[in-house]
Amino acid sequence: MNKRLFIIEDDANILYGLAAKFRIEGFQVGSDNGGNDLETLKTKLRIFKPDYVVLDLVLPTLESEKLLTALKSEEELNRPCVFIFTNLSDNDSRERNEKLGADFYFLKNDFALDDFVAKIKKIIENREK
């Protein structure tokens, strides 16, 4: 597959679990625990040039909505497809992030990691047809 996927997640178990599973599926994976400031993370993303980003919305120091806006508006960030993967289940969060450009919105409690990876892989395969 050889697609580039970047994961931004502060829960180490989820971050490393997703990274391992996506690598097994043939993705080149980059990651960040959400502890960096926006400019540092944008630099990492410019260097990695992801095709896809998995973004948690609740991060320790980073405002995820500002990052999402940058991902979708700044050409040098490659304008990747963004999969939100969060615990925020309220409609306001979903609507706000979809307006900011999130391509897909998933709730963590709806998926085991294997199922989430399989769902993302299927979406990517369908988009590439």
C-alpha positions in Angstrom: 0.0 0.0 0.0 2.9 2.4 0.9 0.6 5.2 2.1 1.9 7.7 4.6 -0.2 7.9 7.8 0.5 10.2 10.8 -1.1 9.5 14.2 -1.6 12.3 16.8 -2.7 10.6 20.0 -1.8 11.3 23.7 -2.7 7.8 25.0 0.5 5.8 24.5 -1.3 2.4 24.4 -3.6 3.6 21.6 -0.8 5.5 19.8 1.6 2.5 19.7 -1.2 0.0 19.1 -2.4 1.9 16.1 1.1 2.6 14.8 2.0 -1.2 15.0 -1.3 -2.3 13.3 -1.0 0.3 10.5 2.6 -0.7 9.8 1.6 -4.4 9.6 -1.0 -3.2 6.9 1.8 -1.7 4.9 1.6 2.0 5.9 4.6 4.2 6.6 3.7 5.6 10.0 4.7 8.8 11.8 3.4 9.8 15.2 3.2 12.5 17.9 1.8 12.3 21.4 0.2 15.7 21.1 2.6 17.2 23.7 4.3 19.6 21.2 3.2 23.1 20.3 1.4 23.7 17.0 4.5 24.9 15.1 6.6 22.0 16.1 4.0 19.5 15.1 3.4 21.3 11.8 7.2 21.0 11.1 7.0 17.3 11.7 4.0 17.0 9.4 5.7 19.1 6.6 8.7 16.7 6.8 6.6 13.5 6.9 4.1 14.6 4.2 1.2 12.3 5.3 -1.6 11.2 3.0 -3.7 10.5 6.0 -3.9 11.8 9.6 -5.5 10.1 12.6 -6.2 12.9 15.1 -7.4 12.7 18.7 -9.3 15.9 19.7 -8.3 15.9 23.4 -4.5 16.6 23.6 -2.4 17.8 26.5 -1.0 21.0 25.1 -2.2 21.2 21.5 -5.5 22.7 20.3 -6.5 20.1 17.9 -9.0 22.4 16.1 -6.2 24.8 15.2 -4.2 21.8 13.9 -7.1 20.5 11.8 -7.6 24.0 10.3 -3.9 24.1 9.4 -4.0 20.6 7.9 -6.8 21.5 5.6 -5.7 25.0 4.6 -1.9 25.0 4.4 -0.8 23.6 1.1 2.7 22.7 2.5 1.0 20.3 5.0 -0.2 18.2 2.0 -3.9 18.6 2.9 -4.3 15.0 4.1 -7.4 13.1 4.7 -8.2 13.5 8.4 -9.7 10.8 10.5 -10.9 12.1 13.9 -10.6 9.4 16.6 -11.9 10.7 19.9 -14.0 10.3 23.0 -15.9 13.5 22.3 -19.3 12.1 21.4 -21.4 15.3 21.5 -22.9 16.6 18.2 -21.4 20.0 18.7 -17.8 18.6 18.6 -18.6 16.5 15.6 -20.3 19.3 13.6 -17.6 21.8 14.5 -14.8 19.5 13.4 -16.5 18.5 10.2 -16.9 22.2 9.3 -13.2 22.6 9.9 -12.5 19.9 7.4 -12.4 16.6 9.2 -13.1 13.9 6.6 -14.3 11.2 9.0 -15.3 11.2 12.7 -15.0 8.1 14.8 -15.6 7.5 18.5 -13.0 5.5 20.4 -15.6 3.6 22.4 -17.2 2.3 19.2 -14.1 0.5 17.9 -11.5 -2.0 19.0 -8.1 -1.0 17.5 -8.2 -3.9 15.0 -11.7 -2.8 13.8 -10.7 0.8 13.5 -7.6 0.0 11.4 -9.7 -2.3 9.2 -12.3 0.5 8.8 -9.7 3.1 7.8 -8.0 0.7 5.4 -11.4 0.0 3.7 -12.2 3.7 3.4 -8.8 4.4 1.9 -9.2 1.5 -0.6 -12.6 2.8 -1.6 -11.3 6.4 -2.1 -8.6 5.1 -4.3 -10.9 3.2 -6.7 
